[in-house]
Amino acid sequence: MSLAPNLSDFEGRLRNVEAECTRFAEHEQRLRNLEQREKELTAQLSSIAETIFTKDGHLQNKRQALAEGTEVAFFAEVGASVEHLGQNQPIVFDKVITNIDSTNSVGGYSPTSGIFTAPVDGLYLFSSTIMGLQDHSLHAVLYKDNTAVATLFVHGSSGHDWDSSSATVVLSLLKGETMSVKHTDAGDHAVAGMFLGGQSLFSGFLIAQHYRPETPVG
């Protein structure tokens, strides 16, 4: 009796088993790929959810998302009237009502110097109101570093015994650049302090933070 037919049949079955094993290995690899892709998509969805939902699971709007970003704002007043201002002397708004810098940097407003230092690059709004003492006229100027950007003229004579002037500016500042209000006249002038509330004011806040493009490595 010949064993050739049986051996041939066995070899055929073996090849079929090997083919099935190959297909199984391919399916197993596809499954591992799908599991990895599922993990990646789950991580992406989790990241997206963190940006559009609050911690308690409520959908947050654009305003809420912005509110959780960098906060920089200040508001200060001249407490007691300041007399005998020198030429190009910064006016110090010593009574601070608001002074927020969520970056916790060395920037922000200084009630000692009267100077605001930008803690981050960004678009800022600044506003100042100056009231002169009775019969005092003066020029006050908003400065970005050493560049004049807006002038306030207080005309405290000719029937304007207690005059005031205001200015508001919107400027892009780089981190470390400063804003101040300086008295620019050569004469002896004075700025009015508080009467119930502040009369000579300086304030500003960050509208939007700017991000510099990252420098490629290598």
PyMOL CGO cylinders between C-alpha atoms (Angstrom):
from pymol import cmd
from pymol.cgo import CYLINDER

trace = [
    CYLINDER, 0.00, 0.00, 0.00, 1.48, 3.42, -1.04, 0.3, 1, 1, 1, 1, 1, 1,
    CYLINDER, 1.48, 3.42, -1.04, 1.74, 6.26, 1.53, 0.3, 1, 1, 1, 1, 1, 1,
    CYLINDER, 1.74, 6.26, 1.53, 2.25, 8.96, -1.11, 0.3, 1, 1, 1, 1, 1, 1,
    CYLINDER, 2.25, 8.96, -1.11, -1.41, 10.07, -1.31, 0.3, 1, 1, 1, 1, 1, 1,
    CYLINDER, -1.41, 10.07, -1.31, -1.72, 10.29, 2.47, 0.3, 1, 1, 1, 1, 1, 1,
    CYLINDER, -1.72, 10.29, 2.47, 1.56, 12.25, 2.75, 0.3, 1, 1, 1, 1, 1, 1,
    CYLINDER, 1.56, 12.25, 2.75, 0.46, 14.63, 0.02, 0.3, 1, 1, 1, 1, 1, 1,
    CYLINDER, 0.46, 14.63, 0.02, -2.86, 15.18, 1.77, 0.3, 1, 1, 1, 1, 1, 1,
    CYLINDER, -2.86, 15.18, 1.77, -1.08, 15.82, 5.07, 0.3, 1, 1, 1, 1, 1, 1,
    CYLINDER, -1.08, 15.82, 5.07, 1.24, 18.39, 3.48, 0.3, 1, 1, 1, 1, 1, 1,
    CYLINDER, 1.24, 18.39, 3.48, -1.75, 20.17, 1.96, 0.3, 1, 1, 1, 1, 1, 1,
    CYLINDER, -1.75, 20.17, 1.96, -3.47, 20.36, 5.32, 0.3, 1, 1, 1, 1, 1, 1,
    CYLINDER, -3.47, 20.36, 5.32, -0.26, 21.65, 6.90, 0.3, 1, 1, 1, 1, 1, 1,
    CYLINDER, -0.26, 21.65, 6.90, -0.04, 24.42, 4.32, 0.3, 1, 1, 1, 1, 1, 1,
    CYLINDER, -0.04, 24.42, 4.32, -3.65, 25.35, 5.05, 0.3, 1, 1, 1, 1, 1, 1,
    CYLINDER, -3.65, 25.35, 5.05, -2.89, 25.53, 8.78, 0.3, 1, 1, 1, 1, 1, 1,
    CYLINDER, -2.89, 25.53, 8.78, 0.15, 27.70, 8.11, 0.3, 1, 1, 1, 1, 1, 1,
    CYLINDER, 0.15, 27.70, 8.11, -1.94, 30.01, 5.95, 0.3, 1, 1, 1, 1, 1, 1,
    CYLINDER, -1.94, 30.01, 5.95, -4.58, 30.26, 8.70, 0.3, 1, 1, 1, 1, 1, 1,
    CYLINDER, -4.58, 30.26, 8.70, -1.83, 31.05, 11.23, 0.3, 1, 1, 1, 1, 1, 1,
    CYLINDER, -1.83, 31.05, 11.23, -0.51, 33.80, 8.97, 0.3, 1, 1, 1, 1, 1, 1,
    CYLINDER, -0.51, 33.80, 8.97, -4.00, 35.29, 8.59, 0.3, 1, 1, 1, 1, 1, 1,
    CYLINDER, -4.00, 35.29, 8.59, -4.52, 35.07, 12.35, 0.3, 1, 1, 1, 1, 1, 1,
    CYLINDER, -4.52, 35.07, 12.35, -1.23, 36.90, 12.98, 0.3, 1, 1, 1, 1, 1, 1,
    CYLINDER, -1.23, 36.90, 12.98, -2.25, 39.61, 10.53, 0.3, 1, 1, 1, 1, 1, 1,
    CYLINDER, -2.25, 39.61, 10.53, -5.64, 40.04, 12.23, 0.3, 1, 1, 1, 1, 1, 1,
    CYLINDER, -5.64, 40.04, 12.23, -3.91, 40.13, 15.62, 0.3, 1, 1, 1, 1, 1, 1,
    CYLINDER, -3.91, 40.13, 15.62, -1.59, 42.93, 14.41, 0.3, 1, 1, 1, 1, 1, 1,
    CYLINDER, -1.59, 42.93, 14.41, -4.56, 44.88, 13.02, 0.3, 1, 1, 1, 1, 1, 1,
    CYLINDER, -4.56, 44.88, 13.02, -6.29, 44.51, 16.38, 0.3, 1, 1, 1, 1, 1, 1,
    CYLINDER, -6.29, 44.51, 16.38, -3.23, 45.83, 18.23, 0.3, 1, 1, 1, 1, 1, 1,
    CYLINDER, -3.23, 45.83, 18.23, -3.10, 48.78, 15.79, 0.3, 1, 1, 1, 1, 1, 1,
    CYLINDER, -3.10, 48.78, 15.79, -6.78, 49.51, 16.41, 0.3, 1, 1, 1, 1, 1, 1,
    CYLINDER, -6.78, 49.51, 16.41, -6.28, 49.36, 20.18, 0.3, 1, 1, 1, 1, 1, 1,
    CYLINDER, -6.28, 49.36, 20.18, -3.36, 51.83, 19.92, 0.3, 1, 1, 1, 1, 1, 1,
    CYLINDER, -3.36, 51.83, 19.92, -5.42, 54.15, 17.73, 0.3, 1, 1, 1, 1, 1, 1,
    CYLINDER, -5.42, 54.15, 17.73, -8.29, 53.95, 20.22, 0.3, 1, 1, 1, 1, 1, 1,
    CYLINDER, -8.29, 53.95, 20.22, -5.94, 55.05, 23.03, 0.3, 1, 1, 1, 1, 1, 1,
    CYLINDER, -5.94, 55.05, 23.03, -4.69, 57.99, 20.94, 0.3, 1, 1, 1, 1, 1, 1,
    CYLINDER, -4.69, 57.99, 20.94, -8.23, 59.11, 20.08, 0.3, 1, 1, 1, 1, 1, 1,
    CYLINDER, -8.23, 59.11, 20.08, -9.31, 58.78, 23.73, 0.3, 1, 1, 1, 1, 1, 1,
    CYLINDER, -9.31, 58.78, 23.73, -6.42, 61.03, 24.81, 0.3, 1, 1, 1, 1, 1, 1,
    CYLINDER, -6.42, 61.03, 24.81, -7.30, 63.59, 22.12, 0.3, 1, 1, 1, 1, 1, 1,
    CYLINDER, -7.30, 63.59, 22.12, -10.96, 63.61, 23.14, 0.3, 1, 1, 1, 1, 1, 1,
    CYLINDER, -10.96, 63.61, 23.14, -9.99, 64.04, 26.78, 0.3, 1, 1, 1, 1, 1, 1,
    CYLINDER, -9.99, 64.04, 26.78, -7.81, 67.03, 25.88, 0.3, 1, 1, 1, 1, 1, 1,
    CYLINDER, -7.81, 67.03, 25.88, -10.61, 68.60, 23.83, 0.3, 1, 1, 1, 1, 1, 1,
    CYLINDER, -10.61, 68.60, 23.83, -13.09, 68.02, 26.66, 0.3, 1, 1, 1, 1, 1, 1,
    CYLINDER, -13.09, 68.02, 26.66, -10.81, 69.82, 29.10, 0.3, 1, 1, 1, 1, 1, 1,
    CYLINDER, -10.81, 69.82, 29.10, -10.79, 72.90, 26.85, 0.3, 1, 1, 1, 1, 1, 1,
    CYLINDER, -10.79, 72.90, 26.85, -14.56, 73.09, 26.28, 0.3, 1, 1, 1, 1, 1, 1,
    CYLINDER, -14.56, 73.09, 26.28, -15.95, 71.82, 29.58, 0.3, 1, 1, 1, 1, 1, 1,
    CYLINDER, -15.95, 71.82, 29.58, -15.65, 73.21, 33.08, 0.3, 1, 1, 1, 1, 1, 1,
    CYLINDER, -15.65, 73.21, 33.08, -14.39, 71.03, 35.92, 0.3, 1, 1, 1, 1, 1, 1,
    CYLINDER, -14.39, 71.03, 35.92, -17.96, 70.20, 36.95, 0.3, 1, 1, 1, 1, 1, 1,
    CYLINDER, -17.96, 70.20, 36.95, -18.83, 68.97, 33.46, 0.3, 1, 1, 1, 1, 1, 1,
    CYLINDER, -18.83, 68.97, 33.46, -20.69, 72.02, 32.13, 0.3, 1, 1, 1, 1, 1, 1,
    CYLINDER, -20.69, 72.02, 32.13, -20.02, 73.33, 28.66, 0.3, 1, 1, 1, 1, 1, 1,
    CYLINDER, -20.02, 73.33, 28.66, -18.03, 76.55, 28.89, 0.3, 1, 1, 1, 1, 1, 1,
    CYLINDER, -18.03, 76.55, 28.89, -18.35, 79.38, 26.43, 0.3, 1, 1, 1, 1, 1, 1,
    CYLINDER, -18.35, 79.38, 26.43, -15.53, 81.36, 24.83, 0.3, 1, 1, 1, 1, 1, 1,
    CYLINDER, -15.53, 81.36, 24.83, -15.69, 84.04, 27.49, 0.3, 1, 1, 1, 1, 1, 1,
    CYLINDER, -15.69, 84.04, 27.49, -15.24, 81.48, 30.27, 0.3, 1, 1, 1, 1, 1, 1,
    CYLINDER, -15.24, 81.48, 30.27, -12.30, 79.93, 28.44, 0.3, 1, 1, 1, 1, 1, 1,
    CYLINDER, -12.30, 79.93, 28.44, -10.63, 83.31, 28.10, 0.3, 1, 1, 1, 1, 1, 1,
    CYLINDER, -10.63, 83.31, 28.10, -11.30, 84.10, 31.73, 0.3, 1, 1, 1, 1, 1, 1,
    CYLINDER, -11.30, 84.10, 31.73, -9.18, 81.12, 32.76, 0.3, 1, 1, 1, 1, 1, 1,
    CYLINDER, -9.18, 81.12, 32.76, -6.19, 82.54, 30.88, 0.3, 1, 1, 1, 1, 1, 1,
    CYLINDER, -6.19, 82.54, 30.88, -3.60, 85.07, 31.98, 0.3, 1, 1, 1, 1, 1, 1,
    CYLINDER, -3.60, 85.07, 31.98, -5.01, 87.94, 34.08, 0.3, 1, 1, 1, 1, 1, 1,
    CYLINDER, -5.01, 87.94, 34.08, -3.19, 91.28, 34.31, 0.3, 1, 1, 1, 1, 1, 1,
    CYLINDER, -3.19, 91.28, 34.31, -4.98, 94.39, 35.56, 0.3, 1, 1, 1, 1, 1, 1,
    CYLINDER, -4.98, 94.39, 35.56, -4.39, 97.37, 37.85, 0.3, 1, 1, 1, 1, 1, 1,
    CYLINDER, -4.39, 97.37, 37.85, -6.20, 100.45, 39.07, 0.3, 1, 1, 1, 1, 1, 1,
    CYLINDER, -6.20, 100.45, 39.07, -4.57, 103.06, 41.30, 0.3, 1, 1, 1, 1, 1, 1,
    CYLINDER, -4.57, 103.06, 41.30, -5.26, 106.59, 42.55, 0.3, 1, 1, 1, 1, 1, 1,
    CYLINDER, -5.26, 106.59, 42.55, -3.29, 109.52, 43.89, 0.3, 1, 1, 1, 1, 1, 1,
    CYLINDER, -3.29, 109.52, 43.89, -4.07, 109.37, 47.61, 0.3, 1, 1, 1, 1, 1, 1,
    CYLINDER, -4.07, 109.37, 47.61, -2.96, 112.74, 48.99, 0.3, 1, 1, 1, 1, 1, 1,
    CYLINDER, -2.96, 112.74, 48.99, -2.40, 115.69, 46.64, 0.3, 1, 1, 1, 1, 1, 1,
    CYLINDER, -2.40, 115.69, 46.64, 1.09, 115.79, 45.14, 0.3, 1, 1, 1, 1, 1, 1,
    CYLINDER, 1.09, 115.79, 45.14, 2.72, 119.22, 45.00, 0.3, 1, 1, 1, 1, 1, 1,
    CYLINDER, 2.72, 119.22, 45.00, 5.97, 120.55, 43.51, 0.3, 1, 1, 1, 1, 1, 1,
    CYLINDER, 5.97, 120.55, 43.51, 6.13, 118.06, 40.68, 0.3, 1, 1, 1, 1, 1, 1,
    CYLINDER, 6.13, 118.06, 40.68, 9.43, 118.14, 38.83, 0.3, 1, 1, 1, 1, 1, 1,
    CYLINDER, 9.43, 118.14, 38.83, 9.82, 118.10, 35.06, 0.3, 1, 1, 1, 1, 1, 1,
    CYLINDER, 9.82, 118.10, 35.06, 9.50, 114.57, 33.60, 0.3, 1, 1, 1, 1, 1, 1,
    CYLINDER, 9.50, 114.57, 33.60, 8.72, 113.22, 37.05, 0.3, 1, 1, 1, 1, 1, 1,
    CYLINDER, 8.72, 113.22, 37.05, 6.50, 110.11, 37.05, 0.3, 1, 1, 1, 1, 1, 1,
    CYLINDER, 6.50, 110.11, 37.05, 3.24, 110.70, 38.88, 0.3, 1, 1, 1, 1, 1, 1,
    CYLINDER, 3.24, 110.70, 38.88, 2.92, 108.07, 41.58, 0.3, 1, 1, 1, 1, 1, 1,
    CYLINDER, 2.92, 108.07, 41.58, -0.60, 106.70, 42.02, 0.3, 1, 1, 1, 1, 1, 1,
    CYLINDER, -0.60, 106.70, 42.02, 0.04, 105.32, 45.47, 0.3, 1, 1, 1, 1, 1, 1,
    CYLINDER, 0.04, 105.32, 45.47, -3.41, 104.12, 46.50, 0.3, 1, 1, 1, 1, 1, 1,
    CYLINDER, -3.41, 104.12, 46.50, -3.88, 100.76, 44.79, 0.3, 1, 1, 1, 1, 1, 1,
    CYLINDER, -3.88, 100.76, 44.79, -7.43, 99.49, 44.34, 0.3, 1, 1, 1, 1, 1, 1,
    CYLINDER, -7.43, 99.49, 44.34, -6.70, 96.58, 41.99, 0.3, 1, 1, 1, 1, 1, 1,
    CYLINDER, -6.70, 96.58, 41.99, -3.37, 94.96, 41.14, 0.3, 1, 1, 1, 1, 1, 1,
    CYLINDER, -3.37, 94.96, 41.14, -3.64, 91.51, 39.54, 0.3, 1, 1, 1, 1, 1, 1,
    CYLINDER, -3.64, 91.51, 39.54, -0.87, 89.56, 37.84, 0.3, 1, 1, 1, 1, 1, 1,
    CYLINDER, -0.87, 89.56, 37.84, -1.67, 85.86, 37.55, 0.3, 1, 1, 1, 1, 1, 1,
    CYLINDER, -1.67, 85.86, 37.55, 1.85, 85.19, 36.20, 0.3, 1, 1, 1, 1, 1, 1,
    CYLINDER, 1.85, 85.19, 36.20, 3.28, 86.00, 39.66, 0.3, 1, 1, 1, 1, 1, 1,
    CYLINDER, 3.28, 86.00, 39.66, 6.21, 87.69, 37.94, 0.3, 1, 1, 1, 1, 1, 1,
    CYLINDER, 6.21, 87.69, 37.94, 8.15, 90.81, 38.88, 0.3, 1, 1, 1, 1, 1, 1,
    CYLINDER, 8.15, 90.81, 38.88, 5.91, 92.77, 36.50, 0.3, 1, 1, 1, 1, 1, 1,
    CYLINDER, 5.91, 92.77, 36.50, 2.65, 94.58, 37.15, 0.3, 1, 1, 1, 1, 1, 1,
    CYLINDER, 2.65, 94.58, 37.15, 2.06, 97.99, 38.69, 0.3, 1, 1, 1, 1, 1, 1,
    CYLINDER, 2.06, 97.99, 38.69, 4.37, 99.45, 41.35, 0.3, 1, 1, 1, 1, 1, 1,
    CYLINDER, 4.37, 99.45, 41.35, 2.72, 101.92, 43.77, 0.3, 1, 1, 1, 1, 1, 1,
    CYLINDER, 2.72, 101.92, 43.77, 6.22, 103.02, 44.79, 0.3, 1, 1, 1, 1, 1, 1,
    CYLINDER, 6.22, 103.02, 44.79, 7.43, 104.15, 41.38, 0.3, 1, 1, 1, 1, 1, 1,
    CYLINDER, 7.43, 104.15, 41.38, 4.11, 104.67, 39.61, 0.3, 1, 1, 1, 1, 1, 1,
    CYLINDER, 4.11, 104.67, 39.61, 5.34, 102.48, 36.75, 0.3, 1, 1, 1, 1, 1, 1,
    CYLINDER, 5.34, 102.48, 36.75, 3.61, 99.47, 35.18, 0.3, 1, 1, 1, 1, 1, 1,
    CYLINDER, 3.61, 99.47, 35.18, 5.88, 96.74, 33.78, 0.3, 1, 1, 1, 1, 1, 1,
    CYLINDER, 5.88, 96.74, 33.78, 4.33, 94.28, 31.32, 0.3, 1, 1, 1, 1, 1, 1,
    CYLINDER, 4.33, 94.28, 31.32, 4.66, 90.72, 32.70, 0.3, 1, 1, 1, 1, 1, 1,
    CYLINDER, 4.66, 90.72, 32.70, 3.82, 89.15, 29.31, 0.3, 1, 1, 1, 1, 1, 1,
    CYLINDER, 3.82, 89.15, 29.31, 3.75, 90.11, 25.65, 0.3, 1, 1, 1, 1, 1, 1,
    CYLINDER, 3.75, 90.11, 25.65, 0.28, 91.29, 24.72, 0.3, 1, 1, 1, 1, 1, 1,
    CYLINDER, 0.28, 91.29, 24.72, -2.27, 93.89, 23.74, 0.3, 1, 1, 1, 1, 1, 1,
    CYLINDER, -2.27, 93.89, 23.74, -3.04, 96.23, 26.64, 0.3, 1, 1, 1, 1, 1, 1,
    CYLINDER, -3.04, 96.23, 26.64, -5.42, 99.08, 27.39, 0.3, 1, 1, 1, 1, 1, 1,
    CYLINDER, -5.42, 99.08, 27.39, -4.32, 101.98, 29.63, 0.3, 1, 1, 1, 1, 1, 1,
    CYLINDER, -4.32, 101.98, 29.63, -6.28, 104.94, 30.90, 0.3, 1, 1, 1, 1, 1, 1,
    CYLINDER, -6.28, 104.94, 30.90, -5.45, 107.94, 33.04, 0.3, 1, 1, 1, 1, 1, 1,
    CYLINDER, -5.45, 107.94, 33.04, -7.31, 110.92, 34.47, 0.3, 1, 1, 1, 1, 1, 1,
    CYLINDER, -7.31, 110.92, 34.47, -5.43, 113.83, 36.02, 0.3, 1, 1, 1, 1, 1, 1,
    CYLINDER, -5.43, 113.83, 36.02, -6.99, 116.61, 38.10, 0.3, 1, 1, 1, 1, 1, 1,
    CYLINDER, -6.99, 116.61, 38.10, -4.86, 119.64, 38.94, 0.3, 1, 1, 1, 1, 1, 1,
    CYLINDER, -4.86, 119.64, 38.94, -5.05, 121.45, 42.25, 0.3, 1, 1, 1, 1, 1, 1,
    CYLINDER, -5.05, 121.45, 42.25, -7.02, 124.68, 42.25, 0.3, 1, 1, 1, 1, 1, 1,
    CYLINDER, -7.02, 124.68, 42.25, -5.69, 127.11, 39.62, 0.3, 1, 1, 1, 1, 1, 1,
    CYLINDER, -5.69, 127.11, 39.62, -2.93, 124.71, 38.54, 0.3, 1, 1, 1, 1, 1, 1,
    CYLINDER, -2.93, 124.71, 38.54, -2.37, 124.03, 34.82, 0.3, 1, 1, 1, 1, 1, 1,
    CYLINDER, -2.37, 124.03, 34.82, -0.11, 121.21, 33.73, 0.3, 1, 1, 1, 1, 1, 1,
    CYLINDER, -0.11, 121.21, 33.73, 0.73, 118.69, 31.04, 0.3, 1, 1, 1, 1, 1, 1,
    CYLINDER, 0.73, 118.69, 31.04, 0.85, 114.98, 31.88, 0.3, 1, 1, 1, 1, 1, 1,
    CYLINDER, 0.85, 114.98, 31.88, 1.96, 112.42, 29.30, 0.3, 1, 1, 1, 1, 1, 1,
    CYLINDER, 1.96, 112.42, 29.30, 1.41, 108.68, 29.01, 0.3, 1, 1, 1, 1, 1, 1,
    CYLINDER, 1.41, 108.68, 29.01, 4.76, 107.09, 28.20, 0.3, 1, 1, 1, 1, 1, 1,
    CYLINDER, 4.76, 107.09, 28.20, 5.55, 103.67, 26.78, 0.3, 1, 1, 1, 1, 1, 1,
    CYLINDER, 5.55, 103.67, 26.78, 9.11, 103.27, 28.01, 0.3, 1, 1, 1, 1, 1, 1,
    CYLINDER, 9.11, 103.27, 28.01, 10.56, 106.64, 26.89, 0.3, 1, 1, 1, 1, 1, 1,
    CYLINDER, 10.56, 106.64, 26.89, 8.11, 107.26, 24.06, 0.3, 1, 1, 1, 1, 1, 1,
    CYLINDER, 8.11, 107.26, 24.06, 5.22, 109.69, 24.56, 0.3, 1, 1, 1, 1, 1, 1,
    CYLINDER, 5.22, 109.69, 24.56, 1.92, 108.22, 23.34, 0.3, 1, 1, 1, 1, 1, 1,
    CYLINDER, 1.92, 108.22, 23.34, -0.79, 110.56, 24.70, 0.3, 1, 1, 1, 1, 1, 1,
    CYLINDER, -0.79, 110.56, 24.70, -0.91, 114.01, 26.34, 0.3, 1, 1, 1, 1, 1, 1,
    CYLINDER, -0.91, 114.01, 26.34, -3.31, 115.22, 29.02, 0.3, 1, 1, 1, 1, 1, 1,
    CYLINDER, -3.31, 115.22, 29.02, -3.63, 119.00, 29.42, 0.3, 1, 1, 1, 1, 1, 1,
    CYLINDER, -3.63, 119.00, 29.42, -5.15, 120.32, 32.63, 0.3, 1, 1, 1, 1, 1, 1,
    CYLINDER, -5.15, 120.32, 32.63, -6.16, 123.98, 32.32, 0.3, 1, 1, 1, 1, 1, 1,
    CYLINDER, -6.16, 123.98, 32.32, -6.67, 125.22, 35.87, 0.3, 1, 1, 1, 1, 1, 1,
    CYLINDER, -6.67, 125.22, 35.87, -7.09, 128.95, 35.25, 0.3, 1, 1, 1, 1, 1, 1,
    CYLINDER, -7.09, 128.95, 35.25, -9.43, 131.39, 33.49, 0.3, 1, 1, 1, 1, 1, 1,
    CYLINDER, -9.43, 131.39, 33.49, -12.47, 130.04, 35.26, 0.3, 1, 1, 1, 1, 1, 1,
    CYLINDER, -12.47, 130.04, 35.26, -11.37, 126.39, 35.28, 0.3, 1, 1, 1, 1, 1, 1,
    CYLINDER, -11.37, 126.39, 35.28, -10.33, 126.31, 38.93, 0.3, 1, 1, 1, 1, 1, 1,
    CYLINDER, -10.33, 126.31, 38.93, -10.42, 122.51, 39.24, 0.3, 1, 1, 1, 1, 1, 1,
    CYLINDER, -10.42, 122.51, 39.24, -9.79, 121.13, 35.79, 0.3, 1, 1, 1, 1, 1, 1,
    CYLINDER, -9.79, 121.13, 35.79, -9.13, 117.53, 34.73, 0.3, 1, 1, 1, 1, 1, 1,
    CYLINDER, -9.13, 117.53, 34.73, -8.15, 115.66, 31.61, 0.3, 1, 1, 1, 1, 1, 1,
    CYLINDER, -8.15, 115.66, 31.61, -8.28, 112.02, 30.53, 0.3, 1, 1, 1, 1, 1, 1,
    CYLINDER, -8.28, 112.02, 30.53, -6.71, 109.77, 27.90, 0.3, 1, 1, 1, 1, 1, 1,
    CYLINDER, -6.71, 109.77, 27.90, -7.07, 106.12, 26.94, 0.3, 1, 1, 1, 1, 1, 1,
    CYLINDER, -7.07, 106.12, 26.94, -4.69, 104.16, 24.72, 0.3, 1, 1, 1, 1, 1, 1,
    CYLINDER, -4.69, 104.16, 24.72, -4.46, 100.61, 23.36, 0.3, 1, 1, 1, 1, 1, 1,
    CYLINDER, -4.46, 100.61, 23.36, -0.90, 99.37, 22.84, 0.3, 1, 1, 1, 1, 1, 1,
    CYLINDER, -0.90, 99.37, 22.84, 1.09, 96.22, 22.17, 0.3, 1, 1, 1, 1, 1, 1,
    CYLINDER, 1.09, 96.22, 22.17, 3.78, 95.71, 24.82, 0.3, 1, 1, 1, 1, 1, 1,
    CYLINDER, 3.78, 95.71, 24.82, 6.55, 93.20, 25.03, 0.3, 1, 1, 1, 1, 1, 1,
    CYLINDER, 6.55, 93.20, 25.03, 7.38, 91.60, 28.36, 0.3, 1, 1, 1, 1, 1, 1,
    CYLINDER, 7.38, 91.60, 28.36, 9.45, 94.09, 30.38, 0.3, 1, 1, 1, 1, 1, 1,
    CYLINDER, 9.45, 94.09, 30.38, 8.25, 97.23, 28.59, 0.3, 1, 1, 1, 1, 1, 1,
    CYLINDER, 8.25, 97.23, 28.59, 6.76, 99.92, 30.84, 0.3, 1, 1, 1, 1, 1, 1,
    CYLINDER, 6.76, 99.92, 30.84, 3.92, 102.42, 31.02, 0.3, 1, 1, 1, 1, 1, 1,
    CYLINDER, 3.92, 102.42, 31.02, 3.87, 105.52, 33.20, 0.3, 1, 1, 1, 1, 1, 1,
    CYLINDER, 3.87, 105.52, 33.20, 2.30, 108.97, 33.48, 0.3, 1, 1, 1, 1, 1, 1,
    CYLINDER, 2.30, 108.97, 33.48, 4.82, 111.81, 33.72, 0.3, 1, 1, 1, 1, 1, 1,
    CYLINDER, 4.82, 111.81, 33.72, 4.50, 115.49, 34.53, 0.3, 1, 1, 1, 1, 1, 1,
    CYLINDER, 4.50, 115.49, 34.53, 6.38, 117.20, 31.69, 0.3, 1, 1, 1, 1, 1, 1,
    CYLINDER, 6.38, 117.20, 31.69, 6.24, 120.93, 32.53, 0.3, 1, 1, 1, 1, 1, 1,
    CYLINDER, 6.24, 120.93, 32.53, 9.16, 122.91, 33.92, 0.3, 1, 1, 1, 1, 1, 1,
    CYLINDER, 9.16, 122.91, 33.92, 6.98, 124.93, 36.30, 0.3, 1, 1, 1, 1, 1, 1,
    CYLINDER, 6.98, 124.93, 36.30, 5.87, 124.11, 39.85, 0.3, 1, 1, 1, 1, 1, 1,
    CYLINDER, 5.87, 124.11, 39.85, 2.59, 122.20, 39.53, 0.3, 1, 1, 1, 1, 1, 1,
    CYLINDER, 2.59, 122.20, 39.53, 0.40, 119.93, 41.65, 0.3, 1, 1, 1, 1, 1, 1,
    CYLINDER, 0.40, 119.93, 41.65, -2.00, 117.04, 41.18, 0.3, 1, 1, 1, 1, 1, 1,
    CYLINDER, -2.00, 117.04, 41.18, -5.18, 116.66, 43.21, 0.3, 1, 1, 1, 1, 1, 1,
    CYLINDER, -5.18, 116.66, 43.21, -5.60, 113.67, 45.47, 0.3, 1, 1, 1, 1, 1, 1,
    CYLINDER, -5.60, 113.67, 45.47, -8.71, 111.89, 46.68, 0.3, 1, 1, 1, 1, 1, 1,
    CYLINDER, -8.71, 111.89, 46.68, -12.02, 113.52, 47.49, 0.3, 1, 1, 1, 1, 1, 1,
    CYLINDER, -12.02, 113.52, 47.49, -14.27, 110.67, 48.62, 0.3, 1, 1, 1, 1, 1, 1,
    CYLINDER, -14.27, 110.67, 48.62, -13.05, 108.71, 45.59, 0.3, 1, 1, 1, 1, 1, 1,
    CYLINDER, -13.05, 108.71, 45.59, -9.97, 109.17, 43.48, 0.3, 1, 1, 1, 1, 1, 1,
    CYLINDER, -9.97, 109.17, 43.48, -9.65, 112.21, 41.21, 0.3, 1, 1, 1, 1, 1, 1,
    CYLINDER, -9.65, 112.21, 41.21, -6.28, 111.42, 39.61, 0.3, 1, 1, 1, 1, 1, 1,
    CYLINDER, -6.28, 111.42, 39.61, -6.30, 107.84, 38.31, 0.3, 1, 1, 1, 1, 1, 1,
    CYLINDER, -6.30, 107.84, 38.31, -4.19, 105.35, 36.38, 0.3, 1, 1, 1, 1, 1, 1,
    CYLINDER, -4.19, 105.35, 36.38, -5.41, 101.94, 35.23, 0.3, 1, 1, 1, 1, 1, 1,
    CYLINDER, -5.41, 101.94, 35.23, -4.71, 99.25, 32.66, 0.3, 1, 1, 1, 1, 1, 1,
    CYLINDER, -4.71, 99.25, 32.66, -5.34, 95.65, 31.77, 0.3, 1, 1, 1, 1, 1, 1,
    CYLINDER, -5.34, 95.65, 31.77, -4.31, 92.90, 29.39, 0.3, 1, 1, 1, 1, 1, 1,
    CYLINDER, -4.31, 92.90, 29.39, -6.73, 92.47, 26.49, 0.3, 1, 1, 1, 1, 1, 1,
    CYLINDER, -6.73, 92.47, 26.49, -5.01, 89.51, 24.85, 0.3, 1, 1, 1, 1, 1, 1,
    CYLINDER, -5.01, 89.51, 24.85, -1.72, 87.74, 25.42, 0.3, 1, 1, 1, 1, 1, 1,
    CYLINDER, -1.72, 87.74, 25.42, 0.63, 87.38, 22.47, 0.3, 1, 1, 1, 1, 1, 1,
    CYLINDER, 0.63, 87.38, 22.47, 2.73, 84.25, 22.02, 0.3, 1, 1, 1, 1, 1, 1,
    CYLINDER, 2.73, 84.25, 22.02, 6.05, 84.35, 20.20, 0.3, 1, 1, 1, 1, 1, 1,
    CYLINDER, 6.05, 84.35, 20.20, 6.71, 81.53, 17.70, 0.3, 1, 1, 1, 1, 1, 1,
    CYLINDER, 6.71, 81.53, 17.70, 8.95, 78.83, 19.11, 0.3, 1, 1, 1, 1, 1, 1,
    CYLINDER, 8.95, 78.83, 19.11, 12.48, 78.72, 17.74, 0.3, 1, 1, 1, 1, 1, 1,
    CYLINDER, 12.48, 78.72, 17.74, 13.17, 75.39, 15.99, 0.3, 1, 1, 1, 1, 1, 1,
    CYLINDER, 13.17, 75.39, 15.99, 15.83, 73.30, 17.73, 0.3, 1, 1, 1, 1, 1, 1,
    CYLINDER, 15.83, 73.30, 17.73, 18.74, 72.05, 15.61, 0.3, 1, 1, 1, 1, 1, 1,
]
cmd.load_cgo(trace, "trace")
